[in-house]
Amino acid sequence: MTISEKENDKLVIGGHSFNSRFILGSGKYSLELIKSAVENAKAEIITLALRRANSTSMENILDYIPENVTLLPNTSGARNADEAVRIARLARELGCGDFVKIEIVKDTKYLLPDNYETIKATEILVKDGFVVMPYMYPDLNVARALRDSGAASIMPLAAPIGTNRGLCTKDFIQILIDEIDLPIIVDAGIGKPSQACEAMEMGAAAIMSNTAIATAKNIPLMAEAFRKAIEAGRSAYLAKTGRVLNSGSEASSPLTGFLEK
């Protein structure tokens, strides 16, 4: 890949192009986190839990998000498809645009997404003209149903929300990358830049993270580390990594010639 081709390697979601493959997830917010995500991680998409936008217990985070950054409202708090649809429509009425991340969680202990209610919500919101990005537990059959419903991307979890455990569902995410012709955005559970790099090497289209950066001791430096790791992983994926020998070995330098007299 030439330098020109690399510069034209965009993240495309629902017909919209982005240069950055890092997306800031919702959850722990602060002015420092948002500034670091935009300035150090170069985020062009920031996820927004609608209930946070006008919370009286904290500063209005919308005041700190630059106008050139795309808002991705999520339906956090929804327990079924009807609630998710209602939240998405409200977000659009409030001027948050047509992007929406569907997040439907009934389970209060592990916070695992309800895949089947997510399919229902996707079908409805796509018909409403939304750019739908569903958060889901990685399952090929569900991913196919979401694709067929018109989802703009698929967002499988790597590990339970907020745990920083890394690529616990790695093998299943790889199946989605191999089989689903949509951007696969790894969401939830990525705890280190090295894990983000590995996911990108696998062929993930982007990484969504919040907790890993928000809980770091040096937030701006960690945001920068994530950007570099994601860029490195993407470059490695495009370069196509070298082959692996499962048995035996192969010398990297000649073992003959200099021994001969």
N, C-alpha and C positions, 0 to 999 in steps of 0.2 A: 504494500500500500504506500502510495506517494504521500508527501506532506499535504498536497492539495486534497487528495482523497480523504486523508485523516481529518482535515479541517471541515470537510463536508459530511463527516460521520455524525449525523444528528440523531437525537432521540425524538421519535415521532409518535405522538399519542393523539388519536382522533383527528389526524390531519394537521395538528399543531407541532411545530418543530422547536426543539430546545437544544442548546449547546451543552448544558450540564446534565450529567447522569446521576446527580445526587439530589434527593428530595428530602426536605425536612418534614419529619412526621409530627403529629400532634402529641400532646402530652405535657411535658415539662417546658414551660415557656418563660423567657426572660428577655429583656432587651439585649443583653450580652449574647444570648444564644441566637437570636434572630440576626443580629449584626454579624456574628461569626459565620452563620450559615450562608449569608449572602456574600460577605466580603472574603471569607477564608475558604469556605467550601464551594462558593460560586453557585449556590442553589438558585434556580429559576422558578421552582415550584415550592410553595410552602403550604402544608396541610393545616387546616383550621377546623377545630371542633366548634360548631356553631354556638354551643353554650358558653364558650370562652370569649366570644367577640365583644360582649357587653357585660361581662361579669363585674359586679360592684366590689368584689373582693380582690381584684387585681387590676393593673393598668390595662387599658384596651389595647390588645396586641395589634389590632389593625392600624393603630397609629404608627407602628414601627416597621410595617412591611412596605417596602418601596413599591411604587406604582407599576414598575416594569416587571414585577414578580407575579406569576400566576397563582391565584388562590385556589386551593383544592379543599373545599369544604368536605368534611366527612360526617357520617351519620352516627358518630359515637353516641352511645346511649340508647340506640334503637334495639329493641328486642325481637322485632319481626319486620316483615317487608312493609307493612302499612306504615309503621312508625318511621322507617327509613325513607320512604317516599315522601312523607309529610315533612321531614327535616330537610330533604333535598330541595323540595319546592319552596320552602321558606327561605333557604339560603339564596336561591336564585332571586326571589322577590326582594331580598335585602341587598342585592347588587353584587353577589359573590360570583356571578358568571355561571357557565354551563358545565364546568367540570364538577364531578362529585366522586368521592371515594365512598363506596358502600361498605359500611362496617356494622354488622348485625351480630350482637353477642348476647346469648341467653345465659351462658355459663359464667357464674360470678367468681369461681375459684381459679380456673385456668385461663379465663377470658378467650376461649377458643371461638372462632366465628361459626355461625350457623350457615353452612353452605347452601342448604336448600331454600331457606328464606332469602338468601343473597341472590339466588337465581331468579326468584319471583320479583324481587325489587329491580334487578337489572332489566328484566323484560319490560317492566312498566316505565322505568326512567329513560330507557333508550327510545321508546315510543314518544316520550315527552321532549326529546331532542337534547338530552344530556350526554356529555362525554363521560361514560361510566367506567370507573376503575374499581372493580370489586376486590375486597380483601377476603382471602379464603384459606382454608386448610388445603394443602396441596393434594389434589385428587384429580386424576386425569379425566374421569367421566364428568366431574363437576366443571372442570376447566373447559371441556368441549361444550357443555351446555351453556356456559357463560359466553363463550365465543359465538355460539350459534344464536344467542340472544342479542348480540350486538355490542358486547363489551369492547372498550377501546384498549384495554390491557388486562392482564391477570396479575394479581398481587398476592402470591403465596407467603405464608409466614415461614420464617426460618426457625423460630422458637417462640414460646409464649411471650406475649407483649411485656416489655419492660424488664426481661430477664437477663439480657446481654449474654445469652448462652451460645450464640453462634448458629452455625448451619446444622441444626439437629435434624432437619428434614431434607438434607442435601440430595439424597438419591431421588426423592420424589420431585424436588424442584428440577433436577436434571431431566426427568421424564417430561415435564411440562415444557421446558426449553426445547427439547428435541421434537415434541409432537404438536405444539400449539403455535400457530403462525401469528402471534401477537406479541407485543412487548411483555416480557415476564419481569416484573419489578419485585425484587425481594424485599419484603416488608416484615418488620417486627423480629426482634431477637438478635440482630446483628450487633455484636458488642465491641468489636475491634476492627481497625482498618484492614488488618490481614484477612479477616473473614469477609469483608466487603470485596477485597481484591480477589479472593477465591471464587466468590459468587460471580463476579464479572468475568473471570477466566472461564467459567463454566458456560458463559453465554447469556447471563442475565442482562437485561437492557438497562437497568438502573437499580439503585439502592435507596430505600427509604429508611431513615434512622432519626431517632430523637434522643432516647435515653443514653446511648453510648457517648454522645457528645455532651448532653446536658449534665451528666454525672461525672464528667472528667474533671480533674483538678485544674487543668488549663484548657478552657473551652475553645478559644481561638486556635490554639495549636492543634487540638484534636480535630477540629473542623478542617483545618488545612491537611492534616494527615489523611482524613477520609477522602478528600478530593484527590490527593495524589494516589492513594491506593486504588480508587475507582478508575482513575485514568490509566494506571499501570495494568490493572486487570483487563480493561477494555483493549488496550494495546496488545496484550498477550493473547487475548482471544482472537483478535484480527490477524495477528502474526501466525497463529496456529502453532501450538507448542510442539516440541520435538517428540519423536516416538519413544515409547517405553518398552524396555526388554523385560519380560516376565521371568526369564531364566537365563543363566549364563551371564556373560559380560562382553563388552567390546571396547578394546583399548582406544583411547582418544588420540594417541600418538603411535606411530609405527613401532613395532617390536622386532622388525627384521632389518637387515641392511647393515646397520652399524655393528652388529655382532659378527658379520661375515668378514673373513680375511681374504 
